[in-house]
C-alpha cells in the first residue's frame, strides 16, 4: 500500500522544470526493469543508448525524448548487470553477465565469464559476444568498463568468485582486470589486481564494486569495497602493471551492503572517475560512494578526490545537501569530459518522514569542493521491499548534456526513467 506523503520541507525542485521520460516498464513481480545503464554517443550526442536487466536494449535518436526497444542476444547468454560505454568514434559496447545454457543458477556454466557485445553501426547490429575472464568453475560477476578517450582501448574490472554465494570459508573473491586494444574483438588474459581476497557470500566481506577510470595519458584507476573500507589500485602504464599493495583510501562505516527500508538489497559500492577535460581540475581522480557513518538511519553520499594520481586523498565531502536523518542511496557519478563538472545522481528521502523516494542530482563546478543539489524526478515513489530493485542506477554526461537513468516502482510495476537535462543550470533540453 502506498504511503501518505509526509513532507518535511518544500521540494527544492520548481514544478515541471525537468522533463521525465519513461523508457520502459515491466511487471515488478518477476525480474523487472531495473539496473539501468546509459551512454551518450560522443560522435552523435543525439543518440543515447540504454540497457536494463536482463537483456533489454533501448536506443534514442532525439537525445532521449523517444526510444526504440529490442532485446540483446548472444550465444554466451545475456544475464543482467548491463554496462554501456562508447568511444569517441561512436563504437558502442554493451557488457553483461553470461548464461550460456540459458539455465541461470541451475547450470554449472552460469556466470562463467563476462561478455562484451559491440556495435560499429550505431546500434543497428551487435556482435555475438566476446568472452572475458573465463575461468571455470569460478564465476565472474559485477563487471564495469571504461574506454580511453583517445585510443579507444577498453578496460574492464569485475569480481571473480570461487563459488558465488558460498558460505564455505575456502571460497574467496577477488578483483580482476582485462583490456582490449582491438575495439572489443578480443581481451587480454585477466590479472588479479586486489591483494586481499574477500569471502564469496556477496556481502560486506566480499571484494566488489570495481569501476575503472582512465586518464587521457593512459593511467588506469579503480576503487572497490571490502570490509567497511574503500580500496584503491592504479596502473601508470595503461593497465600493463599494477601496484603490489592495495591502498585503503577511505573508511566505509556500515559496509557496502546497506539496509534501506523498502529496498530488498542496497549497495553502496564506489564509483571511480577522472577529469579528462581541459578544466583547472584536469587529471583529478574522484571516488563516490554511500555509507552510514552518520547512523544506520542516515545513509549519506560521499566524495573524495586525489590530485596526485592517487597517492594522497582528501577527507570525505558529504554530497547530499540535507541535514536530516534520512537515507540517500544508490549513488552514481560522471565527470563531463568537456567542462570538468561533476554530476552525482542518487535516491533522496530528505523531504519526507517515511520511505517515499525522490531522485536527486548534485553538481560540482569547483572540483568537488562544493555541490548544488536539485530534485529531478517529477514525483516521489514508494518502493516495496519484496521487489528486487536492482543494484545500481547510472548517469552519463557529455558537453553539458546530462542523462541520469533510474528505476522507479509504482502500482506493481518497475520502470526505467531518464530526465531531459542540459547544461549546468539544470534546465530542460530544448
C-alpha positions, 0 to 999 in steps of 0.5 A, spaced: 500 500 500 502 506 498 504 511 503 501 518 505 506 523 503 509 526 509 513 532 507 518 535 511 520 541 507 518 544 500 521 540 494 527 544 492 525 542 485 520 548 481 514 544 478 515 541 471 522 544 470 525 537 468 522 533 463 521 525 465 521 520 460 519 513 461 523 508 457 520 502 459 516 498 464 515 491 466 511 487 471 515 488 478 513 481 480 518 477 476 525 480 474 523 487 472 526 493 469 531 495 473 539 496 473 539 501 468 545 503 464 546 509 459 551 512 454 551 518 450 554 517 443 560 522 443 560 522 435 552 523 435 550 526 442 543 525 439 543 518 440 543 515 447 543 508 448 540 504 454 540 497 457 536 494 463 536 487 466 536 482 463 537 483 456 533 489 454 536 494 449 533 501 448 536 506 443 534 514 442 535 518 436 532 525 439 537 525 445 532 521 449 525 524 448 523 517 444 526 510 444 526 504 440 526 497 444 529 490 442 532 485 446 540 483 446 542 476 444 548 472 444 550 465 444 554 466 451 547 468 454 545 475 456 544 475 464 543 482 467 548 487 470 548 491 463 554 496 462 554 501 456 560 505 454 562 508 447 568 511 444 569 517 441 568 514 434 561 512 436 563 504 437 558 502 442 559 496 447 554 493 451 557 488 457 553 483 461 553 477 465 553 470 461 548 464 461 550 460 456 545 454 457 540 459 458 539 455 465 541 461 470 543 458 477 541 451 475 547 450 470 554 449 472 556 454 466 552 460 469 556 466 470 562 463 467 565 469 464 563 476 462 561 478 455 562 484 451 557 485 445 559 491 440 556 495 435 560 499 429 553 501 426 550 505 431 546 500 434 543 497 428 547 490 429 551 487 435 556 482 435 555 475 438 559 476 444 566 476 446 568 472 452 572 475 458 575 472 464 573 465 463 575 461 468 571 455 470 568 453 475 569 460 478 564 465 476 565 472 474 560 477 476 559 485 477 563 487 471 564 495 469 568 498 463 571 504 461 574 506 454 580 511 453 578 517 450 583 517 445 585 510 443 579 507 444 582 501 448 577 498 453 578 496 460 574 492 464 574 490 472 569 485 475 569 480 481 571 473 480 568 468 485 570 461 487 563 459 488 558 465 488 554 465 494 558 460 498 558 460 505 564 455 505 570 459 508 575 456 502 571 460 497 574 467 496 573 473 491 577 477 488 578 483 483 580 482 476 582 486 470 582 485 462 583 490 456 582 490 449 586 494 444 582 491 438 575 495 439 572 489 443 574 483 438 578 480 443 581 481 451 587 480 454 588 474 459 585 477 466 590 479 472 588 479 479 589 486 481 586 486 489 591 483 494 586 481 499 581 476 497 574 477 500 569 471 502 564 469 496 557 470 500 556 477 496 556 481 502 560 486 506 566 481 506 566 480 499 571 484 494 566 488 489 564 494 486 570 495 481 569 501 476 575 503 472 577 510 470 582 512 465 586 518 464 587 521 457 595 519 458 593 512 459 593 511 467 588 506 469 584 507 476 579 503 480 576 503 487 572 497 490 569 495 497 571 490 502 570 490 509 567 497 511 573 500 507 574 503 500 580 500 496 584 503 491 589 500 485 592 504 479 596 502 473 601 508 470 602 504 464 595 503 461 593 497 465 600 493 463 602 493 471 599 494 477 601 496 484 603 490 489 599 493 495 592 495 495 591 502 498 585 503 503 583 510 501 577 511 505 573 508 511 566 505 509 562 505 516 556 500 515 559 496 509 557 496 502 551 492 503 546 497 506 539 496 509 534 501 506 527 500 508 523 498 502 529 496 498 530 488 498 538 489 497 542 496 497 549 497 495 553 502 496 559 500 492 564 506 489 564 509 483 571 511 480 572 517 475 577 522 472 577 529 469 579 528 462 577 535 460 581 541 459 578 544 466 583 547 472 581 540 475 584 536 469 587 529 471 583 529 478 581 522 480 574 522 484 571 516 488 563 516 490 560 512 494 554 511 500 555 509 507 552 510 514 557 513 518 552 518 520 547 512 523 544 506 520 538 511 519 542 516 515 545 513 509 549 519 506 553 520 499 560 521 499 566 524 495 573 524 495 578 526 490 586 525 489 590 530 485 596 526 485 594 520 481 592 517 487 597 517 492 594 522 497 586 523 498 582 528 501 577 527 507 570 525 505 565 531 502 558 529 504 554 530 497 547 530 499 545 537 501 540 535 507 541 535 514 536 530 516 536 523 518 534 520 512 537 515 507 540 517 500 542 511 496 544 508 490 549 513 488 552 514 481 557 519 478 560 522 471 565 527 470 563 531 463 569 530 459 568 537 456 567 542 462 570 538 468 563 538 472 561 533 476 554 530 476 552 525 482 545 522 481 542 518 487 535 516 491 533 522 496 528 521 502 530 528 505 523 531 504 519 526 507 518 522 514 517 515 511 520 511 505 517 515 499 523 516 494 525 522 490 531 522 485 536 527 486 542 530 482 548 534 485 553 538 481 560 540 482 563 546 478 569 547 483 572 540 483 568 537 488 569 542 493 562 544 493 555 541 490 548 544 488 543 539 489 536 539 485 530 534 485 529 531 478 524 526 478 517 529 477 514 525 483 516 521 489 515 513 489 514 508 494 518 502 493 516 495 496 521 491 499 519 484 496 521 487 489 528 486 487 530 493 485 536 492 482 543 494 484 545 500 481 542 506 477 547 510 472 548 517 469 552 519 463 554 526 461 557 529 455 558 537 453 553 539 458 548 534 456 546 530 462 542 523 462 541 520 469 537 513 468 533 510 474 528 505 476 522 507 479 516 502 482 509 504 482 502 500 482 506 493 481 510 495 476 518 497 475 520 502 470 526 505 467 526 513 467 531 518 464 530 526 465 531 531 459 537 535 462 542 540 459 547 544 461 549 546 468 543 550 470 539 544 470 534 546 465 530 542 460 533 540 453 530 544 448 
